Amino acid sequence: MGNSTEDRVLSVKDVAEMCRVSNETIRRWIRKHGLKAYNTEGGLAIKIIESDLRVFAEDLNVFVDWAYLDRREEA
């Protein structure tokens, strides 16, 4: 995981919306391109740590709408 104790835990859907791609694209990035992800207990959901997404996006020059997180928290 990342270094920050305030890292947010994101769903595949959140990350897809932030990157303006499909859920399947996020799953492909996890499987084939090294986006770090974690299964929840029971393995029913895939979660991505914000700092891991930041590293991935910087390394591969992927667009991320970081303001999405603020808008989501305001809702």
N, C-alpha and C positions, 0 to 999 in steps of 0.2 A: 504494500500500500504506500501511499504518499507520505510526505513528511508532516503535513499540516494536521493538527488535531481537529480542525474544523472542516475537513474534506466532506463534501456532500456525497451521499450514495445515490446513484442515478439508475433508473431503469433503462432497458434497451429503448423503450418508447421515448423517454426523455432525450436520450442521446440522439436518436434518429431525428426528432423534431429540432434539436439544437443544431444539427449538422445539415438539416434539410435533405435527408435521404430516407430510405425505407428501413424498417426494422430488419429486414433480411440483409441489407447492406451492412448494418452494424454487426450482425451475427457473422457475416463474411469477414469483416475486419478482425473480429475476435479469432475466428478459425484460421485465417490465412495471412493476416497482416500484423499480428502481434498486439492488438488492443487487449490490455489486461482486463479480465472480467472474473467474477466470482459467483459461484452458485450459492443460493440461500440454503438454509437447512432444508432437507428434503429434496433439494435440487429442482424445485419448481420454478424458480425465477433466476434470471441472470442479472447481476448488478455490476455497475462500473463506478469506480471511485473517481471523483472529479479530478484529482491530481494526475491520475493515470491517463485520463482523457486529454488533459493539457499537454502532457509529454507526447502522447501519440499524435495529437494535432500539430504540435510544433515540429516533430520529426518528419511527418508526412505532408506538411503544409495543407492541412484539412481545415476548411472553414467551420467555425463553431460560433453560434450566436449565444455568447455568454450571458447576455441580458435576459435570455429566456428564464434562467434560474431566478432572477429577481422578480420577473413578471409572475412566475409560478408561485413564489412565496407570498406575493401581494394578494393573489387570488383567494 
